[in-house]
Amino acid sequence: MRAIRTLIVDDERYAREELTFLLGNFPSIQVVGEADSGEAAIMKTLQLQPDVVFLDVEMPKMGGMEAAKSLLELKKVPLIVFATAYPQFAAEAFRINAVDYLLKPYDEDQLKQTIGRIEKLLETPQTPGDVASHIGKLAVEMDGEIDYILIRDILYMYRDEKVTKIITSRRDYEVRTSLKELESRLASFPFFRIHKSYLVNLNHVSRLTPWFNGAYQLEVEGRQEKLSVSRNYVKDLRQRLEL
């Protein structure tokens, strides 16, 4: 495997040196540059074209989250690993499909797992959003804790006033994330909008029943409720479901 071009971004010189030292233990990693701010991270990424960026969160002016969102807009999007002393930003990090979220002081075993994940992701060409596809989990924040839902377990989700409810085969969740944002994050998975407020995992659809005025009702595995399918979505839904 070719060397993985790596950029380290942290406003503290000691933190950059420490991470550079630790990454030196991995033959596949080539540290090609450093940056001490979010603005510099963007410029260095454009200049050096790294495969992965290790990005601090709390930095003056442009923080790591803001910088990461800008990096996702580039033509060549690097993998992003957040490396920070602040655990409270983890949910936001995974909302932008970060590969991992490392806490300082670094745990060498966790760093090893992160490098392994990066190596696996770079074995095949990546496109934006592919990180979520490989990991197969959706991070949701509830009551200050982060749960990781297996995407294959999600049956459907819907918007209910100011929250989005995620119905899985194990339990139900309530999140503040909009249905539109979740739909975007799950674009590489077989989810389909059956109504302006409902998104369904096609792998779990068990039955479609004609209703009235061209609309249908849909059932998913293991649930009793029937979901309304707007007639505007019926044709495309049947094309997706039927051989």
N, C-alpha and C positions, 0 to 999 in steps of 0.2 A: 504493500500500500504506500502511496506517495505521502510525503510529509504533510501534516495538517497545519496550514498556515494560521497562526494564532495571534490575536491582538489582545493586549491586556489594558483595561481602562480602570483607573482608580486615581483619585486626587491625592492620595498619600503615597509618597515614593517608597516608603518601607513596605507597604502592602503590595505594591507592584513587584518589588524585589523578592518578597517572600513567595508570591505566586509563581514568578519566573523560576525560582529555585525549585519549587515543588514540581512544576511541569517538566523540569529538566530530567526527572526520573522516568519520563515516558518517551521512548524512542520515536514514536509516531508524531510527537508534537514539535513544531518549529515556531518559536516565538519570533515573529517578524517585526513587532513594534509595540510601543506603549503610547498611551494617551492619558492626560491628567484631567480631562473634562469631557462632558457630553459633546460639546461642539468639536473638540479635537478628535473625539472618537469617530464622528461622521467623516471628517476630513481624512483621517488616517485610513478609514475603511475604503473610501473612494480611491485613495492613493495606493494602498497595499493589497487590496482585494483579499482579505483574510477569509479562511473557511469558517472560523469560529471567533467570536468576540466574548471574552470574559469581562463582564460589565458590572461596576459598582453601582449601587442605587443612589445613595445620598452623596451628591456632589454639588458644589456651588453653581449658581445659574442654571444650566441645563442638567437635570438629574438623569439617572440611568434609565428610568422608565420612559421619559420623553425622548431620550436619545434612541432607545430601542425601537420606538414607534417610527422614528425617522429612518432607521436602518431597514425596517420592513418595507419601506417605499422604494428602496434602491433596486436597480435592475438585477444585480446579483446580491441576493439576500444571504448574509452569513447566518450560521447557527448562533444562538445567543445563550450564554450561561450567565446568570446573575451570581455575583460573589459579593456578599454584604454581611454586615453585622446585625441587620434588621429583619427579623422573621416576619413582621407584619405585612410586608409587601409581596409575599409569596403568591397569594391568590391572583393579584394583578399580573404578576410575572407569567403565570401559566395561561392567563387570558390572552397573552400575545405569543403563545406557543414557545416559551423558553424551553430549552433542552433540560435545564436543571436549575436549582436554586441552592447555591452553596452558602453556608453560614460560616462566618469567621468566629473563632480561629478554625482553620480548615481541618477537617477530618480526612486523613490520607486514604482511608478505605472508601469513603464517599467520593473523593476525587477520582480514585481509580475506577469506580463504577461510572462516573460521569464521562471519563475519557473513553471507556468501553462503549458507552452509548453513542458518543460522537463518532467513534470509528465505525460503528454499525450504520449510522445514518449516512455517512459519507461513502459507504461502499457502493451506493447507487446514486445517480444524480437526483438532487432535491429540487422541488418547486415550493413556493410559498404555501405553507399550511401542511406540508408533508410531515413535519415533526409530530403533529398531533396524530396523524395517521399511523405512524410507527409505534407510538407509545400506547395508543388505544384507550386513553383515559381522559376524562373531563374533570378539571378541577373546579369545585364549587365551594364557596365560603358560607358557612352557617354557624351562627352563634360564636363568631370569632375563631372557629376551627375550619380547617380545609379538608374536605373529603374528596377522594379521587374515585369517580364513578367509572366503571368499565362501560365503554360506549356500547358494547354489544348487549348490555343489560338494560339500556334505556328503551322503553316501549314507546312513549310519546311525551310531548311537553306542550304546555299551553300557557297563554297569558291570562292572568286573572287580576284585573285592576292594576296594581303597582308591582306585582310580583310575577315571576314565571315559575310554574310548577313543573317539575321533572318527575315523571312517573317511571319507575324502574321495576324490574322483576323482584327486587328485594325490599325497597322502601321508596317513599316519596320525599322530594326535596322542594324547598322554596328558595329562590334566588332573586336578586334584584336585576340581574343581567337581562337585557331585552331579548325577546324571541328572535329578532332580526340578527343580533350579534351572535347568538348561539347557532343560528342557521349558517352564518358565515363561517364560524369556527368548525362546524361539522360538515362543511361543503364536500369533503372527500369521503364521507360516509353515506350510506343509503337512507338519508332522511328526506322526507317529502312533505311539503306544505299542503294540507288538505283543506285549509280554511285560513282566513287571515290571522287567526289566533291559535292555530294548531299545527304542530310539526310531528310527523309520525316516522318511526323506524320501520322501513318497508320489510325488513327481515322478520318482523313480528306480526305482520298483518295476516289474519286468519280467515276473514270473510268480508265480502262486500254485498250489501243488500240494497236493491232499489228502494227509494223512499218516495219522494214526490217532486214534481216539476223538474225532473232530470237530476235531482240530487240523490246521493247515496248515504247509507250508514256503514261505518267501518268498525270491525271488531279486531282486537289484538289478542294475542295468546295470553291466557291466564287472567283475563279481566272480563267483567260482566258488562261494563258500560259500552254503549254504542256511540261512536263519534261521527259527527255530521261532516260529510264531504261536500263542499260547495260544488255546484254543477260546473263552475268555471274550471275546476281542477280534475274533474272525473276522467276526461279523455286522456290527459297526460298520465294520470295515476294508473289507469288500466294498461297503458302502453308500458309503463315501468314494471308492472306486476306480472304481466302475461307474456308467455313465450310466443 
